[in-house]
């Protein structure tokens, strides 16, 4: 997935993570935000949550402006049950992400929950 257009739908939940990274590396904050449902929530860690497109866009704009680049990790195969999918990635530093995506009416997938690091 190299097209960073926010209008380009994702039809495989496994492509959400590589699309997010490609869009972030391209500085495409709107494209990053477009990978989430309008009322999605991101757990940023340390008890911080962002909810909804406006907050998600601000969050990604700040990260992108800082120059921080998301790392490419090893993805697990998406676990799909009906219109829901669990995606996860082990990052190079050993952290593990987990996300829940939902199939949209047009057959595309968007994240509804994104947890940057799963820890106990």
C-alpha distances in whole Angstrom, upper triangle without the diagonal:
4,6,8,10,12,13,10,11,9,11,11,12,11,7,9,10,7,6,10,10,8,10,13,13,13,15,14,16,16,12,13,16,15,13,17,19,22,24,22,24,22,25,25,28,31,32,30,28,26,26,24,22,25,25,21,21,24,23,19,21,24,21,19,23,24,22,21,17,16,16,14,16,16,15,17,17,16,20,20,23,24,22,21,19,19,17,18,17,20,19,21,24,24,24,22,20,20,19,20,17,19,18,19,21,19,17,14,14,15,16,20,21,20,22,21,24,26,29,33
4,6,9,12,13,10,12,12,14,14,15,14,10,12,12,9,7,10,10,7,8,11,11,10,13,12,15,15,12,13,16,15,14,18,21,23,26,24,25,24,26,25,28,32,33,30,28,26,26,25,22,24,25,22,20,23,22,19,20,23,20,18,21,23,20,20,16,15,16,14,17,18,17,20,20,20,24,24,27,27,25,24,22,22,20,20,19,21,20,22,25,26,25,24,22,22,21,22,20,22,21,21,24,21,20,17,17,17,19,22,23,21,24,22,25,28,31,35
4,6,9,10,7,10,11,13,15,16,16,12,12,13,11,8,11,12,8,8,12,12,10,13,11,13,13,10,12,15,13,13,17,19,21,24,22,24,23,26,26,29,33,33,30,28,26,25,23,20,22,24,20,19,22,22,18,19,22,21,18,21,23,21,21,18,17,18,17,20,21,20,23,22,21,25,24,27,27,24,24,22,23,21,22,21,24,23,24,27,28,27,26,23,24,22,22,20,21,20,20,22,19,18,15,16,16,18,22,23,22,24,23,27,29,32,36
4,6,9,8,10,11,15,16,16,16,12,12,13,11,7,9,10,7,5,9,10,7,9,7,10,9,6,8,11,10,11,14,17,19,22,20,22,21,24,23,26,30,30,27,25,23,22,21,17,19,20,17,15,18,18,15,15,19,17,15,17,20,18,18,15,15,17,16,19,21,20,23,23,22,25,25,28,27,24,24,22,23,20,21,21,23,22,24,26,27,26,25,22,22,20,21,19,20,20,19,22,19,19,16,16,15,17,20,21,20,22,21,25,27,31,34
4,5,5,9,11,14,16,17,18,14,13,15,14,10,11,13,11,8,12,13,10,11,8,10,8,6,9,11,9,11,14,16,17,20,20,22,21,25,24,28,31,31,28,26,23,22,20,16,18,20,17,15,18,19,16,16,20,19,17,19,22,20,21,19,18,20,20,22,24,23,25,25,23,26,25,28,27,24,24,23,24,22,23,23,26,25,27,29,30,28,27,24,24,21,22,19,20,19,18,20,17,18,14,15,15,17,20,22,21,24,23,27,29,33,36
4,6,8,10,14,16,16,17,14,12,14,14,10,10,13,12,9,12,14,12,12,8,9,6,4,7,8,5,8,11,12,13,17,16,18,18,22,22,26,29,29,25,23,20,19,16,13,15,17,14,12,16,17,14,15,18,18,16,19,21,21,21,19,18,21,20,23,24,22,24,24,22,24,24,26,25,21,21,21,22,20,22,22,25,25,27,29,30,27,26,22,22,19,19,17,17,17,15,17,15,16,13,13,12,14,16,19,18,21,21,25,27,31,34
4,6,9,12,15,16,18,15,14,16,16,12,13,16,15,12,15,18,15,16,12,13,10,8,11,11,8,10,12,13,14,18,18,20,21,25,25,29,32,31,28,25,22,21,18,15,17,19,17,15,19,20,18,18,22,22,20,22,25,24,24,22,22,24,23,25,26,24,26,25,23,25,24,25,24,21,21,21,23,22,24,24,28,27,30,32,32,30,28,25,24,21,20,17,17,16,14,15,13,14,11,13,12,15,18,20,20,24,24,28,30,33,36
4,7,10,12,14,15,12,11,14,14,10,12,15,13,11,15,17,15,16,13,14,12,9,11,12,9,10,13,14,16,19,19,21,22,25,25,29,32,32,29,26,24,22,20,17,20,21,19,17,21,21,19,20,23,22,20,23,26,25,24,22,21,22,21,23,24,21,23,22,20,23,21,24,22,19,20,19,21,20,22,22,26,26,28,30,31,29,27,24,23,20,20,16,16,15,13,15,12,13,10,11,12,15,18,20,20,23,24,27,29,33,36
4,6,9,11,13,10,10,13,13,10,12,15,14,13,16,18,17,18,15,16,13,10,12,12,9,8,11,12,15,18,17,19,20,23,24,28,31,31,28,25,23,21,19,16,19,21,18,18,22,22,19,21,24,23,22,25,27,26,25,23,21,22,21,22,23,20,21,20,17,20,18,20,19,16,16,16,18,17,20,21,24,25,27,30,30,28,25,22,21,17,17,13,13,11,10,12,9,9,6,7,9,12,15,18,18,22,22,26,27,31,34
4,6,7,9,7,7,10,11,8,11,14,13,13,16,18,17,19,16,16,15,11,12,13,10,8,11,12,16,18,16,19,19,22,23,26,30,29,27,24,22,21,19,17,21,22,18,19,22,22,19,21,24,23,22,25,27,26,24,22,19,20,18,19,19,16,17,16,14,16,15,17,16,14,14,13,15,14,16,18,21,22,25,27,27,25,22,19,18,15,14,11,11,10,10,12,10,9,5,6,8,10,14,16,16,20,20,23,24,28,31
4,7,9,8,9,13,13,11,14,17,16,16,19,21,21,22,20,20,19,15,16,16,14,11,13,14,18,20,18,21,21,24,26,28,32,31,30,27,25,23,22,20,24,25,22,22,26,25,23,25,28,26,25,29,30,29,28,25,22,23,20,21,20,17,17,15,13,15,13,15,14,12,13,12,15,14,17,19,22,23,26,29,28,26,23,21,19,16,15,11,11,8,9,11,9,6,4,6,9,12,15,18,18,21,22,25,26,29,32
4,5,6,7,10,11,11,13,15,16,16,19,21,21,23,20,21,20,16,16,17,15,12,14,15,19,21,18,20,20,23,24,27,30,30,28,26,24,23,22,21,25,25,22,23,26,25,22,25,28,26,25,29,30,28,26,23,20,20,18,18,17,13,13,11,9,11,10,13,13,12,12,10,12,11,14,15,19,20,23,26,25,23,20,18,16,14,13,10,11,9,11,14,12,9,7,7,10,12,15,16,17,19,20,22,23,27,29
4,5,5,8,10,10,12,14,15,16,18,20,21,22,19,19,19,16,14,15,14,10,12,13,17,18,15,17,17,19,21,23,27,26,25,22,21,20,20,19,23,23,19,20,24,22,20,23,25,23,23,27,28,27,24,22,18,19,16,16,15,11,11,9,7,9,9,12,12,10,9,7,8,7,10,13,16,18,21,23,22,20,17,14,12,10,9,7,8,8,11,14,14,11,8,6,8,8,12,13,13,15,17,19,19,23,26
4,6,7,8,9,11,13,14,15,17,18,20,21,20,20,20,17,15,17,16,12,14,16,20,21,18,19,18,20,21,23,27,27,26,23,23,22,22,21,25,24,21,22,25,23,21,24,26,23,23,27,27,25,23,20,17,16,13,13,11,8,9,7,6,9,10,14,15,14,12,9,9,7,9,10,14,15,18,21,20,18,15,13,12,11,11,10,12,12,15,18,17,14,11,9,11,11,14,15,14,16,16,18,18,22,25
4,6,6,6,9,10,11,12,14,15,16,18,16,17,17,14,13,15,13,10,13,16,19,20,18,19,18,20,21,23,27,27,26,24,22,22,21,20,23,23,19,20,23,21,19,21,24,21,20,24,25,23,21,18,15,15,13,13,13,10,12,11,10,13,13,17,17,16,14,12,12,10,11,12,15,16,19,21,21,19,17,15,14,12,13,11,13,13,15,18,16,14,11,9,10,11,15,16,14,17,17,19,20,24,27
4,6,5,6,9,10,10,12,14,15,16,14,14,14,11,10,11,10,7,9,12,16,17,14,15,14,17,18,20,24,24,22,20,18,18,17,16,19,19,15,16,19,18,15,18,20,18,18,22,22,21,19,16,13,14,12,13,13,11,12,12,10,13,14,17,17,15,13,11,11,9,10,11,15,15,18,20,20,18,16,13,12,10,11,9,11,12,14,17,16,14,10,8,8,8,12,12,11,14,14,17,18,22,25
4,5,5,6,9,10,11,12,14,15,14,14,15,12,10,12,13,9,11,15,18,19,15,16,14,16,16,18,22,22,21,19,18,19,19,17,20,19,16,16,19,17,14,17,19,16,16,20,20,19,16,13,10,11,9,9,10,8,11,12,11,14,15,19,20,18,16,13,12,8,9,8,11,11,14,17,16,15,13,10,10,9,11,11,14,15,17,21,20,17,14,11,11,10,13,13,11,12,11,14,16,19,23
4,5,5,6,9,10,11,12,14,13,15,16,12,11,14,14,11,14,17,20,22,19,19,17,19,19,21,25,26,24,22,21,22,21,20,22,22,18,18,21,19,16,18,20,17,16,20,20,18,16,13,10,10,8,9,11,9,12,13,13,17,18,21,22,20,19,16,15,12,12,10,13,12,15,17,18,17,15,13,14,13,15,14,17,17,19,22,21,19,15,13,13,13,17,16,14,16,15,17,19,22,26
4,5,5,6,8,10,10,12,11,12,12,9,8,11,10,8,12,15,18,20,17,18,17,19,19,22,25,26,24,22,20,20,19,17,20,20,16,16,18,17,14,16,19,16,15,19,20,18,16,13,11,12,11,13,14,13,15,16,15,18,19,22,22,20,18,16,16,13,14,13,16,16,18,20,21,19,18,15,15,14,15,14,16,16,17,20,18,17,13,12,11,12,15,16,14,17,16,19,21,24,28
4,6,5,6,9,10,10,9,9,11,8,5,9,9,7,10,14,16,18,15,15,13,16,15,18,22,22,20,18,17,17,17,15,17,16,13,13,15,14,10,13,15,13,12,16,17,15,14,11,9,11,10,12,14,13,16,17,16,19,19,22,23,20,19,16,16,13,13,12,15,14,17,18,19,17,16,13,14,12,14,13,16,17,18,21,20,19,15,13,11,11,14,14,12,14,13,16,19,22,25
4,5,5,6,8,10,10,11,13,10,8,12,13,11,14,18,20,21,18,18,16,17,16,19,22,23,21,20,19,20,20,18,19,19,15,15,17,15,11,14,15,12,11,15,15,13,11,8,6,8,7,10,13,13,16,17,17,20,22,25,26,23,21,19,18,14,14,12,14,12,14,16,17,16,15,13,15,14,17,16,19,20,21,25,23,22,18,16,15,14,17,17,14,15,13,16,19,22,26
4,5,5,6,9,9,11,12,10,9,13,13,12,15,19,21,23,20,21,19,21,20,22,26,27,24,23,21,22,21,19,21,20,17,16,18,17,13,15,17,14,12,16,17,14,13,10,9,10,10,13,15,15,18,19,19,22,23,27,27,25,23,21,20,17,17,15,17,15,17,19,21,20,19,17,18,17,19,18,21,21,22,25,23,22,18,17,16,16,19,19,17,19,17,20,23,26,29
4,5,5,6,5,7,9,6,6,10,10,10,13,17,18,20,18,19,17,20,19,22,25,26,23,21,19,20,19,16,17,18,14,13,15,14,11,12,14,12,10,13,15,13,13,10,10,12,13,16,18,17,21,21,20,24,24,27,27,24,23,21,21,18,18,17,19,18,19,21,23,21,20,18,19,17,19,18,20,21,21,24,22,21,17,16,15,15,18,18,16,18,17,20,23,26,30
4,5,5,6,7,10,8,7,10,12,12,14,18,19,20,18,18,16,18,16,19,22,23,20,19,17,19,18,16,17,16,13,12,13,12,8,9,11,9,7,10,12,10,9,7,7,10,11,15,18,17,21,22,21,25,25,28,29,26,24,22,21,18,18,16,18,16,17,19,21,19,19,17,18,17,19,19,21,23,23,26,25,24,20,18,16,16,18,18,15,17,15,18,21,24,28
4,5,8,10,13,11,10,14,15,15,17,21,22,24,22,22,19,21,19,22,25,26,23,23,21,22,22,19,20,20,17,15,16,15,11,12,13,11,8,11,12,9,9,6,8,10,11,14,18,18,22,23,23,26,28,31,32,29,27,25,24,20,20,18,19,16,17,19,21,20,20,18,20,20,22,22,24,25,26,29,27,26,22,21,19,19,22,21,19,20,17,20,23,26,30
4,5,9,11,10,10,13,14,15,18,21,22,24,22,23,21,23,21,24,27,28,25,24,22,23,22,19,20,20,17,15,16,16,12,12,14,13,9,12,14,11,12,10,11,13,14,18,21,21,24,25,25,28,29,32,32,29,28,26,26,22,22,21,22,20,21,22,25,23,23,21,23,22,24,23,25,26,25,28,26,26,22,21,20,20,23,23,21,22,20,23,26,29,33
4,6,9,9,9,12,13,14,17,20,20,22,21,21,19,21,19,22,25,26,23,22,20,21,20,17,17,17,14,12,13,13,9,8,11,10,6,8,11,9,11,10,11,14,16,19,22,22,26,27,26,29,30,33,33,30,28,27,26,23,23,21,23,20,22,23,25,23,24,21,23,22,24,23,25,26,25,28,27,27,23,22,20,19,22,22,20,21,19,22,26,29,32
4,6,5,6,9,10,11,14,17,17,20,18,19,18,21,19,23,26,26,23,21,19,19,17,14,15,16,13,10,12,13,9,9,12,11,9,11,14,13,13,12,13,16,17,20,23,22,25,26,24,28,28,30,30,27,26,24,24,22,22,21,23,21,23,24,26,24,24,21,22,20,22,20,22,23,22,25,23,23,20,19,17,17,19,20,18,21,19,23,26,29,32
4,5,5,6,9,10,12,15,15,17,16,16,15,18,17,20,23,23,20,18,15,16,14,11,11,12,9,6,9,9,6,6,9,9,8,10,13,13,13,13,13,16,18,20,23,22,25,26,24,27,27,29,29,26,25,23,23,21,21,21,23,21,23,24,26,23,23,20,21,19,20,19,21,22,21,24,23,23,20,18,15,15,17,18,16,18,17,21,24,27,30
4,5,5,6,9,11,13,12,15,15,16,16,19,18,22,25,25,21,19,16,15,13,9,10,12,10,7,10,11,9,9,13,13,11,13,16,16,17,16,16,19,20,23,25,24,26,26,24,27,26,28,28,24,24,23,23,21,22,22,25,24,26,27,28,26,25,22,22,19,20,18,19,20,19,21,20,21,17,16,14,15,16,18,17,20,19,23,26,29,32
4,5,5,7,10,12,13,16,15,16,16,19,19,23,26,26,22,20,17,17,15,11,13,14,11,9,13,13,10,11,15,14,12,15,18,17,17,15,15,18,18,20,22,21,23,23,21,24,24,26,26,22,21,20,21,19,20,20,23,22,24,26,27,24,23,20,20,18,18,16,18,18,17,20,18,18,15,14,12,13,15,17,16,19,18,22,25,28,31
4,5,6,8,11,12,14,13,14,12,16,15,19,22,22,19,17,14,14,13,10,12,12,9,8,11,10,7,10,12,11,10,14,16,15,14,13,12,15,15,17,20,18,21,21,19,22,22,24,25,21,20,19,18,16,17,17,20,19,21,22,23,21,20,16,17,14,16,14,16,17,17,20,19,19,15,13,11,11,13,14,13,15,15,18,21,24,28
4,5,6,9,9,11,10,11,11,15,15,18,21,21,18,15,12,11,9,6,9,9,6,6,9,9,8,10,13,13,12,15,17,17,17,16,15,18,18,20,22,21,23,23,21,23,22,24,24,20,19,18,19,17,18,19,22,21,24,25,25,22,21,18,17,15,15,14,15,16,16,19,18,18,15,13,10,10,11,13,12,15,15,19,21,25,28
4,5,7,8,12,11,13,14,17,18,22,25,24,21,18,15,13,11,8,11,12,10,9,13,13,11,13,16,16,15,18,20,20,20,18,17,20,20,21,23,21,22,22,20,22,21,23,22,18,18,17,18,17,19,20,23,23,25,27,27,24,23,19,18,15,15,13,13,14,13,15,15,15,12,11,8,9,11,14,14,17,18,21,23,27,30
4,7,9,12,10,12,12,15,16,20,23,23,20,17,15,13,12,10,13,14,10,11,14,14,12,14,17,16,16,19,21,20,19,17,15,18,17,18,20,17,19,18,16,18,17,19,19,16,15,14,15,13,15,16,20,20,23,24,24,22,19,16,15,12,12,9,11,12,11,15,14,14,10,8,5,6,9,11,11,14,15,19,20,24,27
4,6,8,6,9,10,13,15,18,21,20,18,14,12,10,8,7,11,12,9,10,14,13,12,15,17,17,17,20,22,22,20,19,17,19,19,20,21,19,20,19,17,18,17,19,18,15,14,13,14,14,15,17,20,21,24,25,25,22,19,16,14,11,10,8,9,11,11,14,15,14,11,9,5,5,6,8,9,13,14,18,19,23,25
4,6,5,9,11,15,17,20,23,21,19,15,13,10,8,8,11,12,10,12,15,15,15,17,20,20,20,23,25,25,24,23,21,23,23,23,24,21,22,21,18,19,18,18,17,14,13,14,15,15,18,20,23,24,27,28,28,24,22,18,16,12,11,9,8,10,9,12,13,14,11,9,6,6,6,9,11,15,17,20,21,25,27
4,6,9,12,15,17,21,23,21,18,15,12,9,5,5,9,10,9,11,14,14,15,17,19,20,20,22,24,25,24,24,22,25,25,26,27,25,25,25,22,23,21,22,21,17,16,17,18,19,21,23,26,26,30,30,30,27,24,21,19,15,14,13,12,14,12,14,16,17,14,13,9,10,8,11,13,17,19,22,23,26,28
4,7,10,13,16,19,21,18,16,12,10,6,4,7,9,10,10,12,14,14,15,18,19,20,21,24,25,26,25,25,23,25,26,26,27,25,25,25,22,22,21,21,20,17,16,17,18,19,20,23,26,26,29,30,29,25,23,20,18,14,13,12,12,15,14,16,18,19,17,14,11,10,7,9,12,15,17,20,21,24,26
4,7,10,13,16,18,16,14,10,8,6,5,7,10,10,8,11,14,13,14,17,18,18,19,22,23,24,22,22,20,22,22,23,24,21,22,22,19,19,19,19,19,16,14,14,14,15,17,19,22,22,26,26,25,22,20,16,14,11,10,10,10,13,13,17,18,18,16,13,9,7,4,6,8,11,14,17,18,21,23
4,7,9,12,15,12,10,7,6,4,6,9,11,9,8,12,13,11,13,16,17,16,19,21,22,23,21,21,18,21,22,22,23,21,21,22,19,20,20,20,21,18,15,15,15,15,16,18,20,20,24,24,23,19,17,14,12,10,10,11,13,16,17,20,22,21,19,15,12,9,6,5,6,9,11,14,15,18,20
4,6,9,12,11,8,6,5,6,9,10,12,10,8,11,12,10,11,14,14,14,16,19,19,20,18,17,15,17,19,19,20,19,20,21,19,19,20,21,22,20,17,16,14,14,14,15,17,17,20,20,20,16,14,11,10,9,11,12,15,18,19,22,24,23,20,16,13,9,8,6,5,6,8,11,12,15,17
4,6,9,7,6,5,7,9,12,14,15,12,11,14,14,11,13,16,16,14,17,20,19,21,18,18,16,18,19,18,20,19,20,21,19,20,21,23,24,22,19,17,15,15,14,15,16,16,19,18,18,14,13,10,10,10,12,14,17,21,22,26,27,26,23,19,16,12,11,8,6,5,6,8,10,12,14
4,7,7,5,6,7,11,14,15,15,12,10,13,13,9,11,14,13,11,15,17,16,17,15,15,13,16,18,18,20,19,21,23,21,23,24,26,27,25,22,20,18,17,15,15,16,15,18,16,17,13,13,11,12,12,15,17,20,23,24,28,29,28,25,21,18,15,14,11,8,7,6,8,11,12,15
4,5,6,8,10,14,17,18,19,15,14,17,16,13,15,17,16,14,18,19,18,19,16,17,15,17,19,18,20,20,21,24,23,23,25,27,29,27,23,22,19,18,16,16,16,15,18,16,15,12,12,11,12,14,17,19,22,26,27,31,32,31,28,24,21,17,17,13,11,8,7,7,9,10,12
4,6,9,12,15,19,21,21,17,17,19,18,15,17,19,17,16,20,21,19,21,18,20,18,20,22,22,24,24,25,27,26,27,29,30,32,30,26,25,22,21,19,19,19,18,20,18,18,14,15,15,16,17,20,23,26,29,31,34,35,34,31,28,24,21,20,16,14,11,11,10,12,11,12
4,7,10,13,17,19,19,15,16,19,18,15,17,20,18,18,21,22,21,23,21,22,20,22,24,24,25,25,25,28,26,26,28,29,30,28,25,24,22,21,20,21,21,20,23,21,20,17,17,15,16,17,19,22,24,28,29,32,34,33,30,27,23,20,18,15,13,11,12,12,12,12,13
4,7,10,14,16,16,12,12,15,14,11,14,16,15,15,18,19,18,21,18,20,18,21,23,23,25,24,25,27,26,26,27,28,30,27,24,23,21,21,20,20,21,20,23,21,21,17,17,15,16,16,18,20,23,26,27,30,32,31,28,25,21,18,16,13,12,11,11,12,14,14,16
4,7,10,13,13,9,10,13,12,10,13,15,15,15,18,19,19,21,19,20,18,21,23,23,24,23,24,26,24,24,25,26,27,24,21,21,19,19,18,20,21,20,23,22,22,18,17,15,15,14,15,17,19,23,23,27,28,28,25,22,18,15,13,10,10,9,11,12,14,15,17
4,7,9,9,6,6,10,9,8,10,13,13,13,16,18,18,20,18,19,18,21,22,23,25,24,25,26,24,24,25,26,26,23,21,21,19,19,19,20,22,21,24,23,24,20,19,16,16,14,15,16,18,21,21,25,26,26,23,20,16,13,12,10,10,11,12,15,17,18,20
4,7,8,6,6,10,11,10,12,15,15,16,18,20,21,23,21,22,20,23,24,25,26,24,25,26,23,24,24,24,24,21,19,19,19,19,20,21,24,23,27,26,26,22,21,17,16,14,14,15,16,19,19,22,23,23,21,18,14,12,10,9,10,12,14,17,18,21,22
4,6,6,6,9,10,11,12,14,16,17,18,20,21,23,22,22,21,24,25,26,27,25,26,27,24,24,24,24,24,20,19,20,20,20,21,23,25,25,28,28,28,25,23,19,18,15,15,15,15,18,17,19,21,21,19,16,13,11,10,11,12,15,16,19,21,24,26
4,6,5,6,9,10,10,12,14,15,16,18,20,21,21,21,19,23,24,25,27,25,26,27,24,25,24,25,25,21,20,20,21,20,21,23,25,25,28,28,28,25,24,20,19,16,16,15,16,18,16,19,20,20,18,16,12,12,11,12,13,16,17,21,23,25,28
4,6,5,6,9,10,11,12,15,15,16,19,20,20,21,21,24,25,27,29,28,29,30,27,28,28,29,28,25,24,24,24,23,24,25,28,27,29,29,30,27,26,22,22,19,19,19,20,21,20,22,23,24,21,19,16,15,14,15,16,18,19,22,24,27,29
4,5,5,6,9,10,11,13,14,15,17,19,18,19,19,22,24,25,28,26,28,29,26,28,27,29,29,25,23,23,23,22,23,23,25,24,27,27,27,24,23,20,20,18,18,18,20,22,21,24,25,26,22,20,16,15,14,14,14,15,16,19,21,24,26
4,5,5,6,8,10,11,12,14,16,17,16,16,16,19,20,22,24,23,24,25,23,25,25,26,26,23,21,20,20,19,19,20,22,21,24,24,25,21,20,17,17,15,16,16,17,20,19,22,23,23,20,17,13,12,12,12,11,13,13,17,19,22,25
4,5,5,6,9,10,10,12,14,16,15,16,16,19,21,23,25,24,26,27,25,27,27,28,28,25,23,23,22,21,22,22,24,23,25,25,26,23,23,19,20,17,19,18,19,21,20,23,23,24,20,18,15,14,14,15,14,16,16,20,22,25,28
4,6,5,6,9,10,10,12,15,15,16,16,20,22,24,27,26,28,30,28,30,30,31,32,28,26,26,25,24,24,24,25,23,26,25,27,24,24,21,21,20,21,21,23,25,24,27,27,27,24,22,18,17,17,17,16,17,17,20,23,25,28
4,5,5,6,9,10,11,13,12,14,14,17,19,21,24,23,26,27,25,27,28,30,30,27,25,24,23,21,21,20,22,20,22,22,23,20,20,17,18,17,19,19,22,24,24,27,27,27,24,21,18,16,16,15,13,14,13,16,19,21,24
4,5,5,6,8,10,11,10,11,11,15,17,19,22,21,24,25,24,26,27,29,29,26,24,23,22,20,19,19,20,18,21,21,22,19,19,17,18,16,18,18,21,23,23,26,26,26,22,20,16,15,16,15,13,14,13,16,20,22,25
4,6,5,6,9,10,11,12,13,17,19,22,25,25,27,29,27,30,30,32,33,29,28,26,25,23,23,22,24,21,23,23,25,23,23,20,21,20,22,22,24,26,25,28,28,28,24,22,19,18,19,19,17,18,17,20,23,26,29
4,5,5,6,9,9,12,13,17,20,22,25,25,28,30,29,31,32,34,35,31,29,28,26,24,24,23,24,21,22,22,24,21,22,20,22,21,23,24,26,28,28,31,31,31,27,25,22,20,21,20,17,18,16,19,22,24,27
4,5,5,7,6,8,9,13,16,18,22,22,25,27,26,28,30,32,33,30,28,26,24,22,21,19,20,17,19,18,20,18,19,17,19,19,22,22,25,27,27,31,30,30,26,24,21,19,20,18,16,16,13,16,20,22,25
4,5,5,6,7,9,13,16,19,22,22,26,27,27,29,30,33,34,31,29,27,26,23,22,20,21,19,20,20,22,20,21,19,21,20,23,23,26,27,27,30,30,29,25,23,21,19,21,20,18,18,16,19,23,25,28
4,5,8,10,13,16,19,22,26,26,29,31,30,33,34,37,37,34,32,30,29,27,25,24,25,22,22,22,25,23,24,22,24,24,26,26,29,31,30,33,33,33,29,27,24,23,24,23,21,21,19,22,25,27,30
4,6,9,12,15,18,21,24,25,29,31,30,33,34,37,38,35,33,31,29,26,25,23,23,20,20,20,23,21,22,21,24,24,27,27,30,32,32,35,35,34,31,28,25,24,25,24,21,20,18,20,24,25,28
4,6,10,13,16,19,22,24,27,29,29,32,34,36,38,35,33,30,29,26,24,22,22,18,18,18,22,20,22,21,23,24,27,27,30,32,32,35,34,34,30,28,25,24,25,24,21,21,18,20,24,26,29
4,7,9,13,15,19,20,24,26,26,29,31,34,35,33,30,28,26,23,21,18,18,15,15,15,18,16,18,17,20,21,24,25,28,30,30,34,33,32,28,26,23,22,23,22,18,18,15,17,20,22,25
4,6,9,12,16,17,21,23,23,27,28,31,33,30,28,25,23,20,18,16,16,13,13,14,16,15,17,16,19,19,22,23,26,28,28,32,31,30,26,24,21,20,22,21,17,17,14,16,20,22,25
4,7,9,13,14,17,20,20,23,25,28,29,27,25,22,20,16,14,12,12,9,10,12,14,12,13,12,15,16,19,19,23,25,26,29,29,27,23,21,19,17,19,18,14,14,11,13,16,19,23
4,6,10,12,15,18,19,22,24,28,30,28,25,22,20,16,14,10,10,7,7,9,11,11,12,12,15,16,20,20,24,26,27,31,30,28,24,22,20,19,21,19,16,15,12,13,16,18,22
4,7,9,13,15,16,20,22,26,27,26,23,20,18,14,12,9,9,7,7,10,12,12,12,12,14,15,19,19,23,24,26,29,28,26,23,20,19,18,21,19,16,16,13,14,17,19,23
4,6,10,13,14,17,20,24,26,25,22,18,16,12,10,6,5,4,6,9,9,9,9,10,12,14,17,18,22,24,26,29,29,26,23,20,20,18,21,19,15,15,12,13,14,17,20
4,7,10,12,15,18,22,24,24,21,17,15,11,9,5,5,6,8,11,10,11,9,10,12,14,17,18,21,23,26,29,28,25,23,20,20,18,21,19,16,16,14,14,15,17,21
4,6,8,11,14,18,20,20,17,13,11,8,6,4,6,9,11,14,12,12,9,9,10,11,14,15,18,19,22,25,25,22,19,17,17,15,18,17,14,14,13,14,14,17,20
4,6,9,12,15,18,18,16,12,9,7,6,6,8,11,14,16,14,13,10,10,10,11,13,14,17,19,22,25,25,21,20,17,17,16,18,17,15,15,15,15,14,17,20
4,6,9,13,15,16,14,10,9,7,8,9,12,15,17,20,17,17,14,13,12,12,13,13,16,16,20,23,22,19,17,15,16,16,18,17,16,17,17,18,17,20,22
4,6,10,12,12,10,6,6,5,7,10,13,16,19,21,19,18,14,12,10,10,10,10,12,13,16,19,19,16,14,12,13,12,15,14,14,15,16,17,16,20,22
4,7,10,11,8,5,5,7,9,12,15,18,22,23,21,19,15,14,11,11,10,10,12,13,17,19,20,16,16,13,14,14,15,15,15,16,18,18,17,20,21
4,6,7,6,4,6,9,12,15,19,21,25,26,24,22,19,17,13,12,10,9,9,10,14,16,17,13,13,11,13,13,14,15,16,18,20,21,19,23,24
4,6,5,6,9,12,15,18,22,25,28,29,27,25,21,19,16,14,11,11,10,10,14,16,17,14,15,13,15,14,15,16,18,19,22,23,21,24,25
4,6,8,11,14,18,21,24,27,31,32,30,28,24,22,18,16,12,11,9,8,11,13,14,12,13,12,14,15,15,17,19,21,24,25,24,27,28
4,7,10,13,17,20,24,26,30,31,29,27,23,20,17,14,10,8,5,5,8,10,12,9,10,9,11,12,12,14,17,19,22,24,23,26,28
4,7,10,13,17,20,23,26,28,26,23,19,17,13,10,7,6,5,6,10,12,14,12,11,9,10,9,10,11,13,16,19,20,19,22,24
4,6,10,13,17,19,23,24,22,20,16,14,10,8,6,5,6,8,12,15,16,13,12,9,10,9,10,11,12,14,16,18,17,20,22
4,7,10,14,16,20,21,19,17,13,10,7,6,5,6,9,11,15,18,19,16,15,11,11,9,10,10,10,11,13,14,13,17,19
4,7,11,13,17,18,16,14,10,8,6,5,6,8,11,13,16,20,20,17,15,11,11,9,11,10,9,10,12,13,12,16,18
4,7,10,13,14,12,10,7,5,4,6,9,11,14,17,20,23,23,21,18,15,14,12,14,12,10,9,9,10,10,13,16
4,6,10,11,10,8,6,5,7,9,12,14,18,20,22,26,26,23,20,17,16,14,16,14,11,11,9,10,10,13,17
4,7,8,6,6,4,7,9,12,16,17,21,23,26,30,30,27,24,21,20,18,20,17,14,12,10,9,10,12,16
4,5,5,5,6,8,11,14,17,19,23,25,27,31,31,28,25,22,21,19,20,18,14,13,10,9,11,13,17
4,5,7,9,11,15,18,21,23,26,28,31,35,34,31,28,25,24,22,24,22,18,16,13,12,14,16,19
4,6,9,11,15,18,22,24,28,30,32,36,36,33,30,27,26,23,25,22,18,16,12,11,13,13,17
4,6,10,13,17,20,23,26,29,31,35,35,32,30,26,25,22,24,21,17,15,12,10,11,11,14
4,7,10,14,17,20,24,26,29,33,33,30,27,24,22,19,20,17,14,11,8,6,7,8,12
4,7,10,14,16,20,23,26,29,30,27,24,21,20,16,18,14,11,9,7,5,6,8,12
4,7,11,13,17,20,22,26,26,24,21,18,16,13,14,11,8,6,5,5,6,9,13
4,7,10,14,17,19,23,24,21,19,15,14,10,11,8,6,5,7,7,7,11,13
4,6,10,13,16,19,20,18,16,12,10,7,8,5,4,6,8,10,10,14,16
4,7,10,13,16,18,16,14,10,9,6,6,5,7,9,12,13,13,17,19
4,7,9,13,14,12,10,6,5,4,6,7,9,12,14,16,17,20,22
4,6,10,11,9,8,6,6,6,7,9,12,15,18,20,20,23,25
4,7,8,6,6,4,7,9,10,13,15,19,21,23,23,27,29
4,5,5,5,6,7,10,11,15,17,20,23,25,26,29,31
4,5,7,9,11,14,15,18,21,24,27,29,29,33,35
4,6,9,11,15,16,20,22,25,27,30,30,34,36
4,7,10,13,15,18,20,23,25,28,28,32,34
4,7,10,13,16,17,21,22,25,26,29,32
4,7,10,12,14,17,19,21,22,26,28
4,6,9,11,14,16,19,20,24,26
4,6,7,11,13,16,16,20,23
4,7,10,13,16,16,20,22
4,7,10,12,13,16,18
4,6,9,10,14,16
4,6,7,10,13
4,7,10,13
4,6,10
4,7
4
